[in-house]
Amino acid sequence: MMLLRVMVIIATIFIGTAEIVLAEEPNHPLLCLVEEHFTTDPSPSKIDPGDTAWVLISTALVMLMTPGLAFFYGGMVGRKNVLSILMQCFIILCIISVLWIIFGYSLSFAPGKGFWGGMKWVGLKGVELTTYSDYSTTIPHQLFLMFQGMFAVITPALIIGAFTGRMKFSAFLIFIVFWSTLVYNPICHWVWGIGGWIKNLGALDFAGGTVVHINAGITALIIAILIGKREHKAVLPHNLPFTLLGTALLWFGWFGFNAGSSLGANELAVNAFVVTNTAAAAAGLSWALLDWIFNKKPTVLGNATGIVAGLVAITPAAGFVSSTSAIVIGFFASVFCYFAVTVVKKKLGYDDALDVFGVHGVGGIWGAIATGLFATKAVNPGGADGLFFGNPSQVLIQLLAAGATVIYSAAISYLIYKVVDSIIKIRVSVKDEIMGLDLSQHHESAYTILE
């Protein structure tokens, strides 16, 4: 008991002395000792809960775009091919999600100055739940991985509209695996990855105008030419309400696509959100007007196509342009895409069934150029000024980036097609095509009565 009393007296004296010393000398070594001892986390996490929540939501929104695309395309084809469209979209979601984890993310985003990003993050080795400052300082690295993975999913899904009703499912699977690896991953690294040469060039692509839309649109054109025309080309859309449902899902998901690319709940996300909606609306109106002028009546399909064209065109510019610029970008997106769909396709004679090149290829190229015209540091200080804000060289940079993507995507897509076709003939037989891919490839039917 005596020993206990002595210890209490000593402790009381020590604490009292410490209080006096610390009150008079805030920088006393004793204070530093106490702070060091009681600091449990010397390097607190930089993860921002608000930013993380927004990018989680955006990732889910972009994922929803692939099923939305399935309905958008599915409504435009005949009854006997609607399930094949849905199956192709959903199997891409499965395949690319797995490949992205195994090696796709590493090839696209691992630091590197070569053709790919490299193998540093294969199997997510080194991709932690902490931040990775070269891409984002406020969200977990694995969240950035998942967000970008949804872009890797929808890009090859866009292509399927070009060859609907004509490609074997087995050949389709092989083509998609090789295309994702040899076309999407390298271009993604060039434009967005650490050390990517297009990124270092100063090209602006906020959410995928080059990586996603030009890339997919050019590949779609190459396949449409190589695979040949359909046996029965004049097939009317079997369910336009499906197409409108798909349009709504795409428009909804595109807010995550563009505004989510800010990687934070911030002013840039708000700007991207506003211009995305504005460009889509302007393009929907202008396509309806073009239909009215040239076809005497505005059409539901035209309005839906215009909305998607506007969304495509604003994608690379969403983080760099104002809302008034977005109106111009959206309006002319429909003008250029309408011309490509109604004039260019007829003149050249290729059978791009659902106008992937006409909407995504042409719309993506216009969006890349428009970014070089309308970009302003007043919207994004981390970006660049465009031609109309005193920097004409930005247009040249945008053209170089788009041109490089066109050339590479076309060349490698052509080679992949030829190799796959030599191993396993890509196009279905005439009998299977007439029967429809729902029955011939999947032994299923969406409806009890076929067309």
DOMIDO-65787 format. One record per residue (C-alpha): residue number from 1; residue in three letters; x, y, z. Coordinates in pm, 1 decimal, always signed. Example, Ala and Ser with C-alpha at 12.3 -4.5 7.8 and 13.67 -1.06 7.14 Angstrom:
BEGIN
SITE seq type       c1       c2       c3
SITE   1  ala  +1230.0   -450.0   +780.0
SITE   2  ser  +1367.0   -106.0   +714.0
//
This chain:
BEGIN
SITE seq type       c1       c2       c3
SITE   1  met     +0.0     +0.0     +0.0
SITE   2  met   +281.7   +237.3    +83.9
SITE   3  leu   +441.8   +170.6   -255.8
SITE   4  leu   +111.5   +241.6   -432.2
SITE   5  arg    +73.2   +575.8   -251.5
SITE   6  val   +424.2   +679.7   -348.0
SITE   7  met   +356.6   +595.9   -715.5
SITE   8  val    +34.4   +801.0   -714.2
SITE   9  ile   +214.1  +1101.9   -559.9
SITE  10  ile   +494.3  +1080.3   -820.1
SITE  11  ala   +244.2  +1052.4  -1106.7
SITE  12  thr    +47.7  +1352.8   -977.9
SITE  13  ile   +362.3  +1563.9   -950.9
SITE  14  phe   +473.2  +1457.6  -1302.3
SITE  15  ile   +135.7  +1535.2  -1463.4
SITE  16  gly   +113.2  +1872.3  -1290.2
SITE  17  thr   +463.0  +1963.3  -1399.2
SITE  18  ala   +389.7  +1854.3  -1752.7
SITE  19  glu    +76.0  +2069.7  -1768.3
SITE  20  ile   +270.2  +2375.7  -1653.1
SITE  21  val   +556.5  +2313.3  -1896.0
SITE  22  leu   +330.8  +2248.9  -2193.2
SITE  23  ala   +115.7  +2552.4  -2117.0
SITE  24  glu   +420.8  +2780.1  -2106.4
SITE  25  glu   +616.9  +2608.7  -2386.2
SITE  26  pro   +394.8  +2466.5  -2661.6
SITE  27  asn   +701.8  +2341.2  -2852.6
SITE  28  his   +864.2  +2172.5  -2553.4
SITE  29  pro  +1019.7  +1830.8  -2637.4
SITE  30  leu   +779.7  +1673.2  -2388.6
SITE  31  leu   +486.1  +1776.8  -2609.8
SITE  32  cys   +651.7  +1622.8  -2915.5
SITE  33  leu   +708.7  +1302.3  -2720.1
SITE  34  val   +343.9  +1285.0  -2615.5
SITE  35  glu   +219.9  +1356.5  -2969.1
SITE  36  glu   +447.5  +1095.2  -3120.5
SITE  37  his   +340.3   +838.2  -2863.7
SITE  38  phe    -33.2   +890.1  -2903.5
SITE  39  thr    -44.9   +935.2  -3283.5
SITE  40  thr   -177.7   +601.0  -3399.9
SITE  41  asp   -172.1   +681.7  -3774.5
SITE  42  pro   +124.6   +896.2  -3876.2
SITE  43  ser    +10.2   +881.7  -4242.5
SITE  44  pro   -367.9   +926.4  -4244.5
SITE  45  ser   -554.9   +807.3  -4554.8
SITE  46  lys   -619.4  +1063.5  -4826.0
SITE  47  ile   -931.1   +880.6  -4947.4
SITE  48  asp  -1226.5  +1116.8  -4969.2
SITE  49  pro  -1561.8   +951.2  -4883.7
SITE  50  gly  -1760.3  +1184.0  -5109.6
SITE  51  asp  -1536.8  +1127.6  -5410.6
SITE  52  thr  -1533.9   +753.9  -5346.3
SITE  53  ala  -1913.5   +739.1  -5323.3
SITE  54  trp  -1955.0   +933.7  -5648.3
SITE  55  val  -1712.2   +716.6  -5845.0
SITE  56  leu  -1873.8   +399.8  -5704.3
SITE  57  ile  -2208.9   +524.5  -5832.9
SITE  58  ser  -2053.5   +627.6  -6165.3
SITE  59  thr  -1898.9   +284.2  -6207.8
SITE  60  ala  -2241.1   +126.0  -6163.4
SITE  61  leu  -2390.9   +375.0  -6410.4
SITE  62  val  -2132.6   +290.1  -6676.4
SITE  63  met  -2191.2    -81.3  -6616.7
SITE  64  leu  -2562.9    -22.0  -6678.1
SITE  65  met  -2482.9   +123.1  -7019.8
SITE  66  thr  -2394.0   -218.8  -7162.5
SITE  67  pro  -2738.1   -370.8  -7087.3
SITE  68  gly  -2881.9    -39.7  -7210.1
SITE  69  leu  -2690.5    -81.6  -7533.6
SITE  70  ala  -2829.1   -435.3  -7562.3
SITE  71  phe  -3184.9   -298.2  -7562.3
SITE  72  phe  -3090.9     -5.2  -7787.2
SITE  73  tyr  -2951.6   -241.6  -8051.3
SITE  74  gly  -3195.7   -524.1  -7976.3
SITE  75  gly  -3499.0   -315.6  -8063.4
SITE  76  met  -3355.3   -219.9  -8400.8
SITE  77  val  -3294.8   -572.1  -8530.5
SITE  78  gly  -3548.2   -829.9  -8646.7
SITE  79  arg  -3722.9  -1068.6  -8408.4
SITE  80  lys  -3495.3  -1360.3  -8497.3
SITE  81  asn  -3174.1  -1182.7  -8388.1
SITE  82  val  -3270.5   -992.6  -8074.7
SITE  83  leu  -3146.0  -1256.5  -7829.2
SITE  84  ser  -2812.8  -1280.2  -8009.2
SITE  85  ile  -2761.3   -905.4  -7956.0
SITE  86  leu  -2845.8   -933.2  -7585.9
SITE  87  met  -2624.1  -1239.7  -7546.6
SITE  88  gln  -2328.1  -1071.1  -7716.0
SITE  89  cys  -2356.0   -767.0  -7488.1
SITE  90  phe  -2383.3   -969.4  -7170.5
SITE  91  ile  -2106.1  -1215.3  -7260.1
SITE  92  ile  -1875.6   -919.8  -7329.4
SITE  93  leu  -1955.4   -790.7  -6981.3
SITE  94  cys  -1846.4  -1127.8  -6843.6
SITE  95  ile  -1536.6  -1182.5  -7058.7
SITE  96  ile  -1383.6   -835.6  -7037.4
SITE  97  ser  -1452.4   -809.2  -6663.6
SITE  98  val  -1237.4  -1118.2  -6609.2
SITE  99  leu   -965.7  -1024.7  -6859.1
SITE 100  trp   -945.3   -676.2  -6710.0
SITE 101  ile   -854.9   -822.1  -6371.9
SITE 102  ile   -606.7  -1075.6  -6511.3
SITE 103  phe   -407.4   -849.2  -6744.9
SITE 104  gly   -621.5   -584.7  -6918.9
SITE 105  tyr   -583.7   -317.2  -6652.7
SITE 106  ser   -210.0   -369.2  -6630.0
SITE 107  leu   -162.8   -347.6  -7006.8
SITE 108  ser   -371.4    -29.0  -7017.1
SITE 109  phe   -268.9   +164.8  -6708.0
SITE 110  ala    +52.9    +30.1  -6557.3
SITE 111  pro   +336.4   +284.1  -6592.9
SITE 112  gly   +528.5   +242.5  -6915.5
SITE 113  lys   +653.2   +420.7  -7225.9
SITE 114  gly   +615.6   +135.4  -7469.8
SITE 115  phe   +335.6    -21.1  -7666.4
SITE 116  trp   +149.7   -130.5  -7351.1
SITE 117  gly   +161.0    -34.6  -6989.0
SITE 118  gly   +334.9   -359.2  -6904.2
SITE 119  met   +278.9   -651.3  -6668.8
SITE 120  lys   +340.5   -477.3  -6336.3
SITE 121  trp    -21.1   -508.7  -6218.0
SITE 122  val   -111.8   -849.3  -6366.6
SITE 123  gly   -369.1  -1018.8  -6146.3
SITE 124  leu   -400.8   -687.9  -5955.5
SITE 125  lys    -64.3   -740.0  -5790.2
SITE 126  gly    +16.3   -406.3  -5628.5
SITE 127  val   -327.8   -256.5  -5694.9
SITE 128  glu   -429.8   -165.6  -5342.3
SITE 129  leu   -728.3    -15.6  -5163.5
SITE 130  thr   -517.8   +294.3  -5099.6
SITE 131  thr   -489.6   +581.7  -5345.9
SITE 132  tyr   -255.3   +588.3  -5645.1
SITE 133  ser   -163.1   +951.5  -5698.8
SITE 134  asp    -78.7   +929.0  -6069.4
SITE 135  tyr   -447.0   +865.2  -6143.0
SITE 136  ser   -636.0   +994.0  -5839.8
SITE 137  thr   -543.2  +1117.6  -5494.6
SITE 138  thr   -886.6  +1079.6  -5335.3
SITE 139  ile  -1026.4   +736.7  -5434.0
SITE 140  pro   -893.9   +382.4  -5384.6
SITE 141  his   -680.1   +246.7  -5667.0
SITE 142  gln   -908.1    -55.9  -5702.7
SITE 143  leu  -1207.2   +173.6  -5755.9
SITE 144  phe  -1024.7   +348.9  -6039.8
SITE 145  leu   -956.2     +2.5  -6181.6
SITE 146  met  -1325.4    -89.4  -6174.7
SITE 147  phe  -1439.4   +241.4  -6319.9
SITE 148  gln  -1202.9   +205.5  -6615.0
SITE 149  gly  -1300.3   -159.4  -6650.3
SITE 150  met  -1656.5    -60.8  -6739.5
SITE 151  phe  -1519.0   +147.2  -7028.8
SITE 152  ala  -1324.2   -156.8  -7146.3
SITE 153  val  -1651.6   -352.7  -7142.0
SITE 154  ile  -1876.0   -121.7  -7340.4
SITE 155  thr  -1624.6    -38.6  -7614.2
SITE 156  pro  -1626.5   -380.6  -7788.6
SITE 157  ala  -2000.5   -404.5  -7720.3
SITE 158  leu  -2054.0    -99.2  -7942.7
SITE 159  ile  -1901.4   -284.6  -8237.7
SITE 160  ile  -2162.9   -560.3  -8254.7
SITE 161  gly  -2421.6   -334.5  -8419.5
SITE 162  ala  -2219.6   -337.1  -8741.6
SITE 163  phe  -2238.7   -711.1  -8812.0
SITE 164  thr  -2568.2   -807.7  -8654.0
SITE 165  gly  -2710.4  -1135.7  -8783.6
SITE 166  arg  -2392.6  -1244.0  -8963.2
SITE 167  met  -2116.6  -1356.9  -8722.9
SITE 168  lys  -2075.1  -1695.0  -8556.1
SITE 169  phe  -2083.8  -1673.8  -8179.2
SITE 170  ser  -1762.4  -1878.8  -8144.3
SITE 171  ala  -1576.3  -1652.4  -8386.6
SITE 172  phe  -1720.9  -1349.0  -8210.3
SITE 173  leu  -1573.6  -1461.7  -7877.8
SITE 174  ile  -1227.0  -1514.3  -8024.0
SITE 175  phe  -1234.9  -1181.4  -8206.0
SITE 176  ile  -1338.5   -988.2  -7895.0
SITE 177  val  -1060.1  -1137.6  -7679.6
SITE 178  phe   -791.3  -1051.7  -7934.2
SITE 179  trp   -939.3   -711.7  -8013.4
SITE 180  ser   -958.8   -608.1  -7650.2
SITE 181  thr   -598.5   -715.3  -7593.5
SITE 182  leu   -436.5   -587.4  -7912.8
SITE 183  val   -647.5   -281.7  -7993.6
SITE 184  tyr   -831.6   -144.9  -7690.8
SITE 185  asn   -558.5   -190.3  -7429.8
SITE 186  pro   -278.0    -22.6  -7629.8
SITE 187  ile   -489.1   +275.2  -7738.6
SITE 188  cys   -618.5   +315.6  -7384.4
SITE 189  his   -258.7   +326.1  -7261.0
SITE 190  trp   -153.5   +577.3  -7527.4
SITE 191  val   -434.6   +819.2  -7439.9
SITE 192  trp   -480.9   +777.7  -7062.3
SITE 193  gly   -197.6   +567.9  -6920.9
SITE 194  ile   +118.3   +687.3  -6747.2
SITE 195  gly   +375.9   +735.7  -7022.1
SITE 196  gly   +120.3   +712.7  -7303.8
SITE 197  trp   +251.3   +903.2  -7606.1
SITE 198  ile    -83.6  +1059.2  -7700.8
SITE 199  lys   -131.0  +1172.4  -7341.0
SITE 200  asn   +218.7  +1321.5  -7337.2
SITE 201  leu   +142.5  +1494.4  -7666.6
SITE 202  gly   -125.7  +1695.6  -7487.8
SITE 203  ala   -433.0  +1548.3  -7657.5
SITE 204  leu   -758.5  +1598.7  -7467.0
SITE 205  asp   -997.5  +1305.8  -7424.1
SITE 206  phe  -1193.1  +1349.7  -7105.0
SITE 207  ala  -1407.8  +1035.6  -7112.9
SITE 208  gly  -1330.3   +828.7  -7420.6
SITE 209  gly  -1407.2   +996.6  -7752.6
SITE 210  thr  -1087.1   +853.4  -7896.4
SITE 211  val  -1037.4   +546.4  -7679.2
SITE 212  val  -1398.7   +429.5  -7698.2
SITE 213  his  -1595.6   +579.4  -7986.2
SITE 214  ile  -1346.0   +638.1  -8267.1
SITE 215  asn  -1184.2   +305.6  -8182.9
SITE 216  ala  -1511.9   +109.8  -8189.0
SITE 217  gly  -1653.3   +300.0  -8487.1
SITE 218  ile  -1353.3   +234.4  -8711.6
SITE 219  thr  -1342.9   -132.9  -8614.8
SITE 220  ala  -1713.9   -159.8  -8693.0
SITE 221  leu  -1654.8    -15.6  -9040.4
SITE 222  ile  -1373.2   -262.9  -9111.1
SITE 223  ile  -1584.1   -561.5  -9002.2
SITE 224  ala  -1889.8   -442.9  -9196.2
SITE 225  ile  -1679.6   -426.9  -9512.7
SITE 226  leu  -1503.3   -760.2  -9458.2
SITE 227  ile  -1803.3   -967.2  -9350.3
SITE 228  gly  -2021.7   -850.8  -9639.3
SITE 229  lys  -2382.5   -750.5  -9674.0
SITE 230  arg  -2678.6   -927.1  -9516.7
SITE 231  glu  -2885.3  -1171.7  -9720.4
SITE 232  his  -3201.4   -979.2  -9632.7
SITE 233  lys  -3087.7   -624.4  -9569.9
SITE 234  ala  -3425.5   -451.1  -9542.2
SITE 235  val  -3520.2   -565.3  -9190.1
SITE 236  leu  -3730.2   -313.3  -9001.7
SITE 237  pro  -3681.5   -253.7  -8628.3
SITE 238  his  -3900.9   -507.0  -8450.5
SITE 239  asn  -3945.6   -317.4  -8120.8
SITE 240  leu  -3880.3    +56.9  -8109.8
SITE 241  pro  -3993.9    +82.7  -7745.4
SITE 242  phe  -3693.9   -143.5  -7666.1
SITE 243  thr  -3471.9   +101.9  -7850.7
SITE 244  leu  -3614.6   +396.4  -7657.0
SITE 245  leu  -3564.2   +208.9  -7331.0
SITE 246  gly  -3203.8   +148.0  -7433.1
SITE 247  thr  -3163.6   +515.4  -7522.7
SITE 248  ala  -3290.7   +617.6  -7178.7
SITE 249  leu  -3052.4   +377.1  -7004.8
SITE 250  leu  -2760.8   +499.2  -7214.4
SITE 251  trp  -2842.9   +865.2  -7145.4
SITE 252  phe  -2875.8   +789.4  -6774.9
SITE 253  gly  -2555.0   +589.0  -6764.4
SITE 254  trp  -2365.5   +851.6  -6961.6
SITE 255  phe  -2373.5  +1082.5  -6661.4
SITE 256  gly  -2147.5   +831.7  -6489.2
SITE 257  phe  -1945.7   +788.8  -6808.1
SITE 258  asn  -1866.5  +1160.4  -6840.0
SITE 259  ala  -1920.8  +1322.0  -6500.9
SITE 260  gly  -1762.9  +1022.2  -6329.5
SITE 261  ser  -1445.7  +1079.1  -6531.2
SITE 262  ser  -1372.0  +1376.4  -6305.1
SITE 263  leu  -1293.4  +1104.0  -6045.6
SITE 264  gly  -1445.8  +1318.8  -5774.9
SITE 265  ala  -1759.7  +1493.9  -5653.9
SITE 266  asn  -1638.7  +1835.5  -5762.9
SITE 267  glu  -1699.9  +2133.0  -5992.2
SITE 268  leu  -1559.2  +1947.9  -6293.9
SITE 269  ala  -1810.3  +1667.7  -6243.5
SITE 270  val  -2091.6  +1921.9  -6235.9
SITE 271  asn  -1973.9  +2080.9  -6560.0
SITE 272  ala  -1945.6  +1741.1  -6728.5
SITE 273  phe  -2294.5  +1652.5  -6604.7
SITE 274  val  -2445.1  +1973.5  -6743.3
SITE 275  val  -2277.6  +1962.6  -7085.7
SITE 276  thr  -2355.8  +1592.5  -7128.5
SITE 277  asn  -2727.7  +1651.9  -7091.5
SITE 278  thr  -2715.4  +1969.5  -7299.5
SITE 279  ala  -2533.1  +1814.7  -7596.5
SITE 280  ala  -2763.8  +1510.9  -7598.4
SITE 281  ala  -3071.1  +1732.3  -7598.8
SITE 282  ala  -2937.0  +1958.8  -7875.0
SITE 283  ala  -2846.9  +1660.1  -8092.2
SITE 284  gly  -3184.7  +1494.9  -8039.3
SITE 285  leu  -3357.0  +1812.4  -8150.5
SITE 286  ser  -3136.9  +1863.7  -8455.5
SITE 287  trp  -3180.2  +1503.3  -8579.8
SITE 288  ala  -3557.7  +1534.0  -8542.9
SITE 289  leu  -3539.6  +1858.0  -8741.5
SITE 290  leu  -3332.5  +1690.8  -9014.8
SITE 291  asp  -3584.8  +1407.1  -9033.5
SITE 292  trp  -3863.2  +1659.1  -9062.3
SITE 293  ile  -3689.4  +1845.7  -9343.1
SITE 294  phe  -3573.9  +1549.1  -9552.5
SITE 295  asn  -3830.2  +1278.9  -9465.5
SITE 296  lys  -4133.0  +1505.1  -9404.7
SITE 297  lys  -4187.1  +1360.1  -9054.3
SITE 298  pro  -3973.3  +1339.2  -8740.3
SITE 299  thr  -3915.4   +979.5  -8628.8
SITE 300  val  -3869.0   +814.2  -8291.2
SITE 301  leu  -3566.1   +622.0  -8417.5
SITE 302  gly  -3411.1   +940.3  -8554.4
SITE 303  asn  -3458.8  +1123.3  -8227.3
SITE 304  ala  -3302.0   +835.2  -8033.1
SITE 305  thr  -3009.8   +814.0  -8275.7
SITE 306  gly  -2951.8  +1188.1  -8248.8
SITE 307  ile  -2943.9  +1172.8  -7869.6
SITE 308  val  -2675.7   +902.7  -7880.6
SITE 309  ala  -2477.7  +1098.5  -8141.4
SITE 310  gly  -2477.8  +1401.3  -7911.0
SITE 311  leu  -2361.8  +1190.3  -7616.5
SITE 312  val  -2080.1  +1047.2  -7827.9
SITE 313  ala  -1961.4  +1387.7  -7947.2
SITE 314  ile  -1955.6  +1551.4  -7604.1
SITE 315  thr  -1765.7  +1262.8  -7442.3
SITE 316  pro  -1409.3  +1381.2  -7513.3
SITE 317  ala  -1502.6  +1744.1  -7447.2
SITE 318  ala  -1713.8  +1705.7  -7132.3
SITE 319  gly  -1443.5  +1820.8  -6892.4
SITE 320  phe  -1314.9  +2104.6  -7107.8
SITE 321  val  -1606.3  +2298.4  -7265.1
SITE 322  ser  -1891.8  +2520.3  -7151.7
SITE 323  ser  -2263.6  +2452.2  -7182.2
SITE 324  thr  -2304.6  +2694.3  -7474.5
SITE 325  ser  -2028.8  +2513.1  -7661.5
SITE 326  ala  -2208.0  +2186.3  -7582.5
SITE 327  ile  -2515.1  +2307.9  -7772.0
SITE 328  val  -2304.1  +2368.8  -8082.7
SITE 329  ile  -2123.4  +2035.3  -8045.5
SITE 330  gly  -2452.6  +1847.8  -8006.0
SITE 331  phe  -2626.0  +2025.2  -8293.3
SITE 332  phe  -2350.3  +1953.9  -8544.4
SITE 333  ala  -2303.0  +1598.4  -8416.3
SITE 334  ser  -2642.0  +1511.4  -8562.3
SITE 335  val  -2567.6  +1698.3  -8885.6
SITE 336  phe  -2243.9  +1509.0  -8947.9
SITE 337  cys  -2374.5  +1171.5  -8832.0
SITE 338  tyr  -2697.8  +1209.9  -9030.6
SITE 339  phe  -2493.8  +1277.2  -9343.3
SITE 340  ala  -2274.0   +972.6  -9275.5
SITE 341  val  -2573.9   +745.3  -9221.2
SITE 342  thr  -2795.7   +863.7  -9504.7
SITE 343  val  -2543.9   +963.9  -9772.6
SITE 344  val  -2195.8   +820.3  -9713.8
SITE 345  lys  -2313.2   +467.8  -9633.0
SITE 346  lys  -2526.9   +453.8  -9947.1
SITE 347  lys  -2247.9   +590.8 -10164.3
SITE 348  leu  -1984.0   +347.1 -10037.0
SITE 349  gly  -2221.9    +51.7 -10009.8
SITE 350  tyr  -2103.1   -104.7  -9683.7
SITE 351  asp  -2361.5   -275.1  -9462.6
SITE 352  asp  -2312.7   -125.5  -9116.8
SITE 353  ala  -2644.1   -258.5  -8989.7
SITE 354  leu  -2698.2    -28.2  -8691.9
SITE 355  asp  -2474.8   +259.0  -8803.8
SITE 356  val  -2195.7   +213.2  -8552.6
SITE 357  phe  -1945.4   +390.7  -8774.3
SITE 358  gly  -2193.3   +659.9  -8875.0
SITE 359  val  -2276.5   +748.2  -8514.5
SITE 360  his  -1978.9   +645.4  -8300.6
SITE 361  gly  -1698.7   +675.6  -8553.4
SITE 362  val  -1808.4  +1002.7  -8711.6
SITE 363  gly  -1947.9  +1140.3  -8384.4
SITE 364  gly  -1626.3  +1052.3  -8203.4
SITE 365  ile  -1408.6  +1220.5  -8467.2
SITE 366  trp  -1624.5  +1533.4  -8455.4
SITE 367  gly  -1606.3  +1530.4  -8075.1
SITE 368  ala  -1226.4  +1509.6  -8080.7
SITE 369  ile  -1202.2  +1800.6  -8324.1
SITE 370  ala  -1465.5  +2001.8  -8134.9
SITE 371  thr  -1264.4  +1959.0  -7816.6
SITE 372  gly   -972.5  +2124.7  -7994.8
SITE 373  leu  -1204.1  +2407.2  -8101.0
SITE 374  phe  -1400.0  +2479.6  -7782.2
SITE 375  ala  -1179.9  +2368.4  -7490.3
SITE 376  thr  -1106.6  +2640.2  -7238.6
SITE 377  lys   -900.5  +2660.4  -6921.9
SITE 378  ala  -1183.0  +2863.7  -6771.6
SITE 379  val  -1366.6  +2531.9  -6736.8
SITE 380  asn  -1066.7  +2314.3  -6657.0
SITE 381  pro   -735.4  +2482.3  -6563.6
SITE 382  gly   -567.2  +2144.4  -6598.8
SITE 383  gly   -668.4  +2116.1  -6963.1
SITE 384  ala   -585.5  +2347.8  -7251.5
SITE 385  asp   -738.3  +2628.3  -7453.8
SITE 386  gly   -872.9  +2543.3  -7797.2
SITE 387  leu   -873.5  +2730.5  -8127.3
SITE 388  phe  -1154.2  +2967.5  -8028.3
SITE 389  phe   -967.4  +3058.3  -7710.6
SITE 390  gly   -635.2  +3142.1  -7871.7
SITE 391  asn   -463.3  +2803.4  -7917.6
SITE 392  pro   -493.3  +2672.4  -8277.2
SITE 393  ser   -228.1  +2405.3  -8216.4
SITE 394  gln   -473.7  +2209.2  -7999.8
SITE 395  val   -681.5  +2125.6  -8308.3
SITE 396  leu   -374.1  +1976.8  -8475.2
SITE 397  ile   -299.0  +1770.4  -8166.6
SITE 398  gln   -656.9  +1641.8  -8159.2
SITE 399  leu   -639.8  +1552.1  -8529.3
SITE 400  leu   -313.4  +1365.7  -8478.1
SITE 401  ala   -458.0  +1165.4  -8188.8
SITE 402  ala   -774.3  +1082.2  -8383.8
SITE 403  gly   -577.0   +996.2  -8697.2
SITE 404  ala   -341.0   +765.4  -8512.4
SITE 405  thr   -637.4   +587.7  -8354.4
SITE 406  val   -810.3   +547.3  -8691.6
SITE 407  ile   -501.9   +402.1  -8860.4
SITE 408  tyr   -402.8   +165.9  -8581.1
SITE 409  ser   -756.4    +46.2  -8505.7
SITE 410  ala   -831.6    -16.8  -8873.4
SITE 411  ala   -505.1   -201.4  -8942.8
SITE 412  ile   -506.3   -429.8  -8638.1
SITE 413  ser   -880.2   -498.9  -8658.5
SITE 414  tyr   -831.5   -603.8  -9021.3
SITE 415  leu   -547.3   -841.0  -8925.6
SITE 416  ile   -741.2   -993.1  -8635.1
SITE 417  tyr  -1044.4  -1050.5  -8855.2
SITE 418  lys   -837.6  -1220.7  -9123.3
SITE 419  val   -656.9  -1445.7  -8874.5
SITE 420  val   -976.0  -1550.8  -8697.4
SITE 421  asp  -1152.5  -1606.2  -9029.9
SITE 422  ser   -869.8  -1831.5  -9145.3
SITE 423  ile   -894.2  -2043.1  -8828.5
SITE 424  ile  -1270.7  -2054.5  -8790.4
SITE 425  lys  -1486.7  -1905.0  -9062.6
SITE 426  ile  -1641.4  -1593.8  -8913.4
SITE 427  arg  -1963.9  -1560.9  -9107.8
SITE 428  val  -2253.9  -1795.4  -9046.0
SITE 429  ser  -2395.1  -2002.3  -9331.4
SITE 430  val  -2673.6  -1862.4  -9548.6
SITE 431  lys  -2912.9  -2113.3  -9390.5
SITE 432  asp  -2822.7  -2001.6  -9036.8
SITE 433  glu  -2847.5  -1635.5  -9131.8
SITE 434  ile  -3195.6  -1680.1  -9276.7
SITE 435  met  -3298.9  -1881.8  -8971.0
SITE 436  gly  -3161.1  -1610.5  -8743.7
SITE 437  leu  -2884.9  -1622.4  -8485.6
SITE 438  asp  -3123.3  -1670.0  -8193.0
SITE 439  leu  -3202.0  -2022.2  -8310.8
SITE 440  ser  -2889.8  -2110.1  -8509.0
SITE 441  gln  -2636.6  -1993.3  -8247.8
SITE 442  his  -2825.3  -2013.7  -7917.6
SITE 443  his  -3116.4  -2250.3  -7979.0
SITE 444  glu  -3356.7  -1999.7  -7828.5
SITE 445  ser  -3629.5  -1769.0  -7946.3
SITE 446  ala  -3736.1  -1435.0  -7798.1
SITE 447  tyr  -4091.1  -1477.8  -7927.3
SITE 448  thr  -4318.2  -1768.0  -8008.3
SITE 449  ile  -4377.4  -1642.6  -8363.7
SITE 450  leu  -4071.2  -1573.9  -8576.9
SITE 451  glu  -4074.2  -1328.6  -8866.5
//
